[in-house]
């Protein structure tokens, strides 16, 4: 068989991973009709091994295979020609290892791009370019946006990132101890999600068990993070259309959530809460009661403010039919997470990958996706309500595990010759951490994929045929991560 089949948060022996040609992988991909979630290389002496990981979201399975490139093998026939969702993965692989995907239609840099980036150009007497960034107002991270416009109408947008060269993956390899503080700093608005993914992959590789109580507390924090960012983004969308009442109320309401996180962990963003082996802080009855009261207050305010806001014709005129990405295009581009769900693609790794703490909860409700800014706003509203339900149900489960310890001392030795994958549904979408160890249990490769890596081209597509002045609104409706791309 050309693939080894596994599950989320499960280790496999790397010696069991098949080695096949890229042509065979391409043929299998067509037959399997699965989704690529990771595609990366690893140096093996003078050779390069390419790992490909696919997801079967319907049954929560992961398919893994590899292809070996010897020094004389400098190219392969691109997957992207037939399967566009591979485009960014192949570009990254080429940038890191110099193995060229032949006939790739858009083989441009991903991160190493400051010297003469080959921007797309349009010709015409009335065509003009609008350049935005990389330096932005406020605290936005660096990214360059190049618009091709006819008057106010955007014909094309090209996004150039790669200004931050942080070397996160290499830093994780160099550390001799578990480094939760680095993991939670990879993406500052997804502290819990990133730290949880890192902790889970290390726990799998070190055979470290985590108590049910600690697992529940992690998921409560993950949903609090989702609520806080979604409400903040609802306020930012309101601000971008000059609906200042909504911007103010949503902003204040978000603060209630993150201040509760501060009471729980000592950090408004949950820093220091999660460690390999469990969690550092408990949710006792008093803390649980505070969280429930906060959620009730937040729910009432969000519901009331959303209802009033979406009754305004001027609000609807800005949100509806602005920045549309169809379901078909979102699927072609390999969109994930919230942005994909807003276009009608039901992907949610909390429920797709057999996490018993989520799948046991009856919280899924239908969503009518329209693929526009309105849909992305409404989806945030829906997910806030859903996360409130999840937290309350998880808090009730905590009582069953009062005697559990919060944290166990993890084994410092990782399993030899192993690969493990941890997928966590952050508020943007799936965060994928993959770790490989060598013959002595040392980390040889640590690969991270942020949902923004998939979704930046959804934003580029969304602004086509919109006014250039609608770009800030479209951009905020996705709220993608610069640092999630610039690892």
Phi, psi and omega in degrees: 000143184278354185224149168256135185255131181217192181227171176297141178058044178224137181264151174228160176279128183295336178291343179272353182283125182296156172241115183224171179283158178293331177296319178294320179298318180297318179295318178296319182300320179296320181286321186286331182054048178254190187236132179281129178242344176202146186202103188208163182249162175215134179290132175230092187057240180270357182261166174238127176255126177264125176256135177235129180238125179247155179242134168255093188292337183291327182238005177069039180246152177240135179249129183232136172212179180211163176222137185257131177248116175279167185305329182278351180268101187258359184201170173205163181284125187301142171286330192295330179307319184260331184230089187301338182295345178277353194302314184286327178294316181292323178296318179294316180299317178296318181296323183279326190236353176075012177268117193273129171277103186298138177066021172295129188283351187209054188279079181243162181298153176258315183230331181263087196216012187282345181259102174057056176297131184279079180295146172295141181232148173239147181248148178155149184299328184252010177274133176223157181257144173238123181252131179233129179084183014282344179273127182241165176290155175072222187249015181294141180284167187285134174194142183251133180240123181243113183260138169256116190235151167240104190066234178270348187278131179272122174269327182203148174231130172244134185248123178246119178247202176091019181278342182253116182251082189269335179065040185298315183298320178292322179298322179293332177285327186280336183290139183270340178246168173298136188237071179295328182292326174289316183301320182281356179258359183297317181220109194294339178261008179225045184303309184294314184298314181291317180294325179293316179297315179298313182299317182295319182291325177289323178294322177296314184288336181258005181055041180264126179270145179241132184294152176305323180298315179294321179296320180293316180299320177302316183287328173298315179295322179298319179287328174295321176299317180298313180300312184298314183289319179299315180295319177300320179290325175299320176293322180293321176297317177300319179295324182291341177251016177064026172269082193289330177299314178297316180302317182291313184292315179297321179298315178296320184293321176303321182299326178299323181289310184288333174291329174291322175298323177300315178298325183286315191238352185088002179219134179296339182253006175084015177295137178087356181286315187256136171228158172303123183110347179153221180229158183265347185227144184264158168247100178273185183298320180295317179294320179298319179295321177297318181296317180297315179298317178300315181297320178297316179295316180296317182301314181298316182293315180297317181297313182295315182293319179297316181300314180294316183299317185277004170270349184278122178301325181290324176295311182298325181294334178273329186270320185285136178062020174255131176064049185279132168236117183290161177301317181299313181291322178298321179291317180301319182281351181078032180299149181225169170066210185303316182298319179291318180298326178291344175259005174100008179261116185274088174236124177205104187293345174299323184254335184283333187248036165058041172280110188298334181288340176259316186293341178279354183260137178265083186232358182279128176231152181296153176225130180271099185273137177238356173076006182251183179301321178303316181295319180291328175291311182296324179295321175301316179300315180297317184288331173299312180297319180296316181293326175300315177300314182300312183299315181298320179290323178291323178299322178292330178287334182304326183299335180287345187235038182299330184275354182293145171281152182281326184213141175247154180283116184285150172293133183278345180267124178273153177300142180282149173046052185233156174229137176222147181235134173235123179248124178235133179276092172290179183293333176280330185149200188288128172255123186244118175248127178235129180234139178236138178246162180259196186293340179253011181081010180279148176289124179255331181208134174230115185246131181240137172230118176272149178301333179296333178303324176281326199260353180300325181283343170294319177297316179301322179287325185298327186276352180299137179066016171255165173288145181299333179288347177275354183300314180303323179292314177299315181301313181292329181293335173269318184046063182277167187257124173289312183289335175294334176273318186269069183284000000 
